[in-house]
Amino acid sequence: MPRRVDHTERRTEIAQALVRAAGRLGLHAVGMRDVAAEAGVSLRLVQYYFESKEKLLLFGLRHLADRFGERMSARVRAAGDDPGPRAVVEALLAAALPVDEESRMFHHLYTSYAVLSVTDEALAAQPFIKDPDAAETTLAGLLQQAADAGLLQPGTDTHTEAVGLLAMSAGLGTSVLVGQRDADSAAAVLRYHLDRIFLT
C-alpha cells in the first residue's frame, strides 16, 4: 500500500528548499524550477502546491518567519523564569541580529522580500508585510509594562521607542550581514540605547 502523502509536510519541504535556493541564488533570481531541483521533486509538483512564484515566496517566507519566532521564544526562555521586561526586550532585539546561518538567512531573505515588494504589487499586497506592525505592537507593549513598573525614564514614549529600536535592530543586522561590524559591537549598540531608556 503506498504511503499516504502528508501535504503539510510536503509544502514545508518545498518551503525549506526555497529558503536554501534563495540563499544561494538570491530571492530575485530564484525560480520554481530552482526550488524543484533543490527539493528533489518535479516542477509540476511545486506548481501543484504553489500556483505562482509569489505564493511560493510568501509561504517560504512565512515558514522562515515562524522559525525565527521560535528562535526568539527560545531566547526569551533562556533568559530565565521571570526575566523582566528589559531582558525580554533585549532578547527580542538581539535575536534579529544575523549571528549564525539561520538568522543570516532570515535577515537576507526578509530584506530581499522588502525590496522586491516595492516593485511587485502582488507581494506588497500580502499579509506578510504587516508583520513589522505586529513587532512594533509587541515591543511597545513590553516597554509600556516596564514604564508602568517604573523601570523606564519618565516621559518615555513607548511606541516611538519601539519603532526606533526595531529600525535600529534591522539596520544593525544589515551592517553585520555586509561585514561593516560584528555581532558583538551591534549588540553593544542595542544595549547602549536600552541603557538610555531603562532605569535599571
C-alpha positions in Angstrom: 0.0 0.0 0.0 1.6 3.4 -1.0 2.5 5.8 1.8 -0.1 8.5 2.2 1.3 11.9 1.3 1.3 14.5 4.1 0.6 17.7 2.2 1.6 20.0 5.0 4.9 18.2 5.3 5.5 18.3 1.5 4.7 22.1 1.4 7.1 22.6 4.3 9.8 20.6 2.5 9.4 22.8 -0.6 9.5 25.9 1.5 12.8 24.8 3.1 14.1 24.2 -0.5 13.1 27.7 -1.4 15.0 29.1 1.5 18.1 27.2 0.6 17.9 28.0 -3.1 17.2 31.7 -2.5 20.0 31.9 0.0 22.4 30.7 -2.7 20.9 32.4 -5.8 19.2 35.4 -4.3 15.4 35.9 -3.9 15.1 37.9 -7.0 16.7 35.2 -9.2 15.3 32.0 -7.7 12.6 30.4 -9.8 10.2 27.5 -9.3 12.4 25.2 -11.3 15.4 26.0 -9.0 13.2 25.2 -6.0 12.1 21.9 -7.5 15.7 20.9 -8.2 16.7 21.8 -4.6 13.8 19.8 -3.2 14.4 16.9 -5.5 10.9 16.9 -6.8 9.3 17.8 -10.2 8.5 21.3 -11.3 4.9 20.1 -11.7 4.7 19.1 -8.1 5.9 22.6 -7.0 3.3 24.1 -9.3 0.7 21.8 -7.8 1.3 23.1 -4.3 2.0 26.7 -5.3 0.3 28.2 -8.3 2.7 31.1 -8.7 6.2 32.2 -7.6 4.5 34.9 -5.4 2.6 32.3 -3.5 5.7 30.1 -3.1 7.7 33.1 -1.9 5.0 34.1 0.7 4.8 30.5 2.0 8.5 30.2 2.2 9.0 33.5 4.0 6.2 32.7 6.4 7.9 29.4 7.2 11.1 31.3 7.8 9.4 33.8 10.0 7.8 31.1 12.0 11.2 29.5 12.6 12.5 32.9 13.6 9.6 33.3 16.0 10.6 30.0 17.6 14.2 31.3 17.8 13.0 34.4 19.6 10.9 32.4 22.0 13.9 30.2 22.8 16.0 33.3 23.6 13.3 34.6 26.0 13.1 31.3 27.7 16.8 31.2 28.1 16.7 34.5 30.0 15.1 32.6 32.9 11.7 32.0 34.5 11.0 35.7 35.3 13.5 37.7 33.2 11.7 41.1 33.5 10.9 43.5 30.7 14.4 44.6 30.0 15.8 41.1 29.5 12.8 40.2 27.2 13.2 43.3 25.1 17.0 42.8 24.8 16.5 39.1 23.8 13.9 40.0 21.2 16.1 42.7 19.6 19.3 40.6 19.8 17.5 37.6 18.1 17.2 39.7 14.9 21.0 40.1 14.6 22.4 37.8 11.9 24.9 35.9 14.1 24.5 32.3 12.6 23.4 30.7 9.4 19.7 30.7 10.2 19.5 34.3 11.4 21.7 35.4 8.5 19.4 33.7 6.1 16.3 35.2 7.6 17.7 38.7 7.6 19.0 38.3 4.0 15.7 37.0 2.6 13.4 39.3 4.6 15.4 42.3 3.4 15.2 40.9 -0.2 11.5 40.4 0.2 11.0 44.0 1.3 13.0 45.3 -1.7 11.0 43.1 -4.1 7.7 44.2 -2.6 8.5 47.8 -3.6 8.1 47.0 -7.3 5.9 43.9 -7.1 2.3 44.7 -6.3 1.3 41.1 -5.7 4.0 40.7 -3.0 3.3 44.1 -1.4 -0.4 43.3 -1.0 0.3 40.2 1.0 -0.3 40.0 4.8 3.4 39.3 5.4 4.0 43.0 5.1 2.0 43.6 8.3 4.5 41.6 10.5 6.6 44.7 11.3 3.4 46.3 12.7 2.9 43.3 14.9 6.5 43.5 16.1 6.1 47.2 16.9 2.9 46.5 18.9 4.6 43.7 20.9 7.7 45.7 21.7 5.7 48.8 22.6 3.6 46.6 24.9 6.7 45.3 26.7 8.1 48.9 27.0 4.8 50.0 28.4 4.9 47.2 31.0 8.3 48.5 32.0 7.0 52.1 32.2 4.1 51.0 34.4 6.5 49.3 36.7 8.6 52.4 37.0 11.6 50.9 35.1 11.8 53.5 32.3 12.9 57.1 32.2 9.9 59.3 33.0 8.1 60.6 29.9 9.4 57.8 27.6 7.2 57.5 24.5 7.0 53.7 24.4 5.6 53.4 20.9 8.2 55.8 19.4 10.9 54.0 21.2 9.7 50.6 19.9 9.7 51.9 16.3 13.2 53.3 16.8 14.6 50.2 18.4 13.2 47.9 15.8 14.6 50.1 13.0 17.9 50.2 14.7 18.0 46.5 15.1 17.2 46.0 11.4 19.9 48.5 10.4 22.4 46.9 12.7 21.5 43.5 11.3 22.2 44.7 7.8 25.6 46.2 8.9 26.5 42.8 10.4 25.3 41.0 7.2 27.5 43.1 4.9 30.5 42.9 7.3 30.5 46.5 8.4 30.6 45.5 12.1 30.5 42.3 14.1 27.6 40.9 16.1 29.2 41.9 19.4 29.5 45.5 18.5 25.9 45.6 17.2 24.7 44.1 20.4 26.6 46.7 22.4 24.9 49.5 20.4 21.5 48.0 21.3 22.5 47.7 25.0 23.6 51.4 24.9 20.2 52.5 23.8 18.4 50.3 26.2 20.5 51.8 29.0 19.4 55.2 27.9 15.7 54.5 28.5 15.8 51.9 31.2 16.5 53.0 34.8 17.8 49.6 35.8 
